[in-house]
Amino acid sequence: MQHLTRDNFYHETAGSTLPVVVMFYASWCPKCAMMKPVLEKLEQRYAERIRFCEVEIEESAVLAAEYGADVVPTFVTFRDGEVYSIMQ
């Protein structure tokens, strides 16, 4: 999974021709740690159809606030550069 920060977030989500699933997570979150291997398997299975990325909420607090990631993990799906869904 590609790690996103404020510096590359918009380029990687808006600039992708594929749908992008972004997991907002925290390093201290056990549920996030459980979900990461699941997303990595999905990433392998759907490599040609969906991109999977991650954002650490304490490292990128502005992005977390912008997308309402006050509960972790939060999954935001982008399609054609726009938010398609948010799941908490």
C-alpha positions, 0 to 999 in steps of 0.5 A, spaced: 500 500 500 502 506 498 503 511 504 500 518 503 501 524 506 499 531 505 504 532 500 502 527 495 495 525 497 491 530 492 496 527 486 495 520 488 487 520 489 485 525 483 490 523 478 489 516 478 485 513 473 483 507 477 478 508 483 482 509 490 481 506 497 484 510 502 485 507 509 486 512 515 489 509 520 493 510 527 499 506 529 496 505 536 490 502 533 489 494 533 483 494 529 487 498 523 493 493 524 488 487 523 485 491 517 492 492 514 493 485 511 486 484 509 487 490 504 494 488 502 490 481 500 485 485 496 491 490 493 494 483 490 487 481 488 485 487 484 491 490 482 489 492 475 482 495 478 483 498 484 489 502 488 489 501 495 493 507 499 494 509 507 494 515 511 496 515 518 492 520 522 497 523 527 502 524 521 496 527 516 491 530 521 489 536 516 487 530 511 484 526 517 480 532 519 478 534 512 475 527 510 472 526 517 477 520 519 475 521 527 474 514 528 479 509 525 480 505 521 476 510 516 476 508 509 475 513 503 473 511 496 475 516 490 472 515 483 474 520 478 478 524 483 471 525 487 469 522 494 465 516 492 464 513 499 466 514 506 466 508 511 467 508 518 
